[in-house]
Amino acid sequence: MMKNENIILKLTLEFSLLIIEYCEELESRRKFVISNQLLKSGTSIGANIREAQNAESLNDFIHKFKIAAKEIDETNYWLELCQLAQNYPDCEILSEKLISISKIVNKIISTSKTK
């Protein structure tokens, strides 16, 4: 791993790619509504975190991370539905990765608030 690598950017980009693959699988099974919702919220996590890298202030940075946290909650909801619904492909690995991302995002928010 490179010294200056931003782990949360890396994790959310990888997560977005996995979400895209999973949503393509959902679409092949004609689960269009859930796929669309999950694709939007799941990829928006990384987009908001990437946007936070160019924040105009600390408050702006925290705000963008809080939006990412809301998108994490929404993505978790759609993944829970997929886990509970019949005839949906397994998404356990996505849920596990989302938990890790959530912990880092919440830590970044709480650490940033103390600055």
Secondary structure as GFF3:
##gff-version 3
##sequence-region A 1 115
A	DSSP	alpha_helix	7	28	.	.	.	ID=ss1
A	DSSP	alpha_helix	32	52	.	.	.	ID=ss2
A	DSSP	alpha_helix	58	84	.	.	.	ID=ss3
A	DSSP	alpha_helix	92	113	.	.	.	ID=ss4
###
